[in-house]
Amino acid sequence: MSKEIISFEASKQWLARALERIPTGSQTFSKSYLQYPVGHAPLFLDRGQGGRVWDIDGNEFVDLVAGLLPVTLGYRDPDVDNAIKAQLEKGISFSLATRLELELAERLAEIVPCAEMSRFGKAGSDATSAAVRLARAATRRDRIVICGYHGWHDWYVGSTVRSLGVPEAVRGLSHRISYGDIDAFRVVLKAHPGEIAGIIMEPMNSAEPPVGYLADMRDLAHAHGALFIFDEIITGFRYALGGAQELFGVTPDLAAFGKGMGNGMPISALVGKAEVMHLLDEVFFSGTFGGEALSLAAAIAVIDKMRREPVIEHLYSFGRRLNAQLAGLLRQHDLDETIFLKGQPCWTILVIADHAAATKEEIKTFIVTRLARNGVLSNVTHNICYAHNEQDLNDCVSAYQNVLTELGDHVRSGPGRLGAMLGCDPVAPVFSLRSHSR
Ligand SMILES: Cc1ncc(COP(=O)(O)O)c(C=O)c1O
């Protein structure tokens, strides 16, 4: 069993201090008090090991967030950490390229269907933004179609409700469409003939791709002279070693990888067909840290381990078992018409609907805060890592058992009861982007 939660007092105190020096008290909206209510969940972590983390109050959690999905293998994975240490003995950032860059690019070419050539960055946003610039350069067109979440840069975030600071002229060039809706893509293509540089999309998140959808989207893009780009920042090194393009058998022109490729080290990759990638000889995607060696060494170690050991299989099998247990509990507590398990087992999203007795935000906040009290760190997703083990599974299931029993009782007591029991304001979404269709 997870140890008993002591309190979240130290997190609360550090947040008060942090807010004086750091806007939002965090570098990431989704890791901040905006998503984890103060005093009801941890806000600062101290360390991790395997599939678990410890906060600054000394509380221990099974971590179902996994750093927002970069931690694919687990915290302090010995193979990755040893590769980093070995490279550290040689140096971190150099004055010229290192052989590691080619060693990684060659591995990517072997495992990712579209990765004839690669370039590296640090954040996922580097790779998605480079993909968009490259598509614009390759087609000499300005407009871009987007489908999913793609990072913090102007071209993308200007299309969301958090567009403050993005020039109107830039916003006007991005066209958002919903996942699964090929007609929406047709409408944009028709409205802007000869102007669409490409479509960048998450190949899947919560909703399954309708039959033939991804291939049809690719064909439609190509028929209009636009590039077809997968954002595999999450699906890469998770859905399959070669990403969603391997799993679904649809090869894009370009793809962006990040998150899981370094098991927590900051590294991303823009990969793609050589004929397009060669344009990067001219297109400016160039930075001081693109060849930073610790992250390259980590990514090579991740790939080698994933090839050697049944990592991807474990992400699926652990996720499947957790989901099966959770689905049973949801039925048992009459919550299966309120909470739906969506996505692939390796990355499952709990899609929450409004209930007659409580809003979806109240239900989400209840789950996040009560799971935390029961020793599970969650943002209502299951971000599985290779280190998650039987004990972690059992602890997650017993935490869910407690939380859903309580949740079921509260919502059965009628409207208002759950809200009153929360003890904090319900968390609002950072923005609602993913097509959480039921
Ligand atoms: C699908 C997807 N694309 C792009 C990004 C941006 O990556 P980063 O936050 O590393 O810039 C994210 C981050 O959550 C993501 O989930």
The ligand as an ORCA input file, in Angstrom:
! r2SCAN-3c Opt
* xyz 0 1
  C       0.654     16.490    -28.960
  C       1.598     17.552    -28.454
  N       2.258     18.301    -29.328
  C       3.140     19.247    -28.941
  C       3.366     19.487    -27.606
  C       4.343     20.547    -27.202
  O       5.435     19.971    -26.602
  P       6.332     20.833    -25.570
  O       5.445     21.140    -24.402
  O       7.456     19.907    -25.227
  O       6.779     22.050    -26.292
  C       2.691     18.727    -26.652
  C       2.885     18.974    -25.217
  O       2.096     18.627    -24.383
  C       1.771     17.730    -27.083
  O       1.086     16.992    -26.210
*
